[in-house]
Amino acid sequence: MKFVASIFMILCAFSGCATGGAAFDGVDWQLVEVKTSKTPAVILDRDLLTANGMGDFFSLRFETTGLFGKAAPNRYFGDCTWEATGGLSLGNIGSTKMLAFREPDGLNENGYFEYLNQMNHWALKNGRLELSGGTGNDRIVMIFRKR
C-alpha cells in the first residue's frame, strides 16, 4: 500500500509540473522588484500602491488553464508551461485595452509585458517567485511575493 501511495504522489507531482503544479496553481503573486543588468532595479512599494488604489497592479496568477493577472491597468491572460527543472515558457499573452490614467513610478504596463515575454526560468526563493530571462547580455529577474 505504501508503494502505491508513493507512486500516486509522484504521478501527481509530475502531472502538475507542466502548468506549475500545486505550489503555483491558484496562488496570487504581486510584483515587488525588477532587476536588469542594464538599468537600475525597480522596487515597488506595495503598501503605497495599495494606498493609491493600485494594489492589484502587476499581479500574476497561474491556473491549470493558463496565466492571468492585472498589469497597469489592463487584465491579461496567456499560455504557460513549467518544467520541474525550472524551465518556463510563456506565450500568447493578450490583454484588455483600457487607457492608463496612472501607473506606478518606475514601470509602465508596456515595460511589464516586455519583461514578462522574456522570462524563461522560474525559482522559488525564500517564499518568493523569481522569474528570470532576458536577451543577449541583458539579464532580467522579476520577483513576486504571495498576495
Phi, psi and omega in degrees: 000320179298322180297314180297318179296320178296316179298317179300315181296320179295316179297319178297318181297314182285332180291334179272349184296329182296332180235019174109335178075180185299331180293340184246323185302127175078005179267130176271129180243146177237131178293131178241339182200145173233125177245133173229158180280349184248345182226160176298153179297146173254120178247124181262123176277098185297326178295318178293318177300316179298316180299331180264014177076018181240027185296336180263003178292146179056052176254161186213138179215133177253132174234167179297339181269353179151200184249137181220157176175188177229129178269240181213084016247005191278147173278147180223169184204160178182181177266149175212145175225129180247148173243146180300334182277000177108356178290150183214139175225121176245142181200171179050042181283125178232165181208165170289172186231054177276152177283134178272118175275337177207147179222153178297147176297138173095341181207125175255174185298316180299319177298318178301313181293322177299314178296312183301320181292344181263358183287133179220010180211148177229155174202147171258122180227120179053041178078006179248150178266123177247120173256135181224159180174211180130179179231141179057232180272358182268098178270139182232137174231125175252124183250125181242145172249160175290143180282000000 
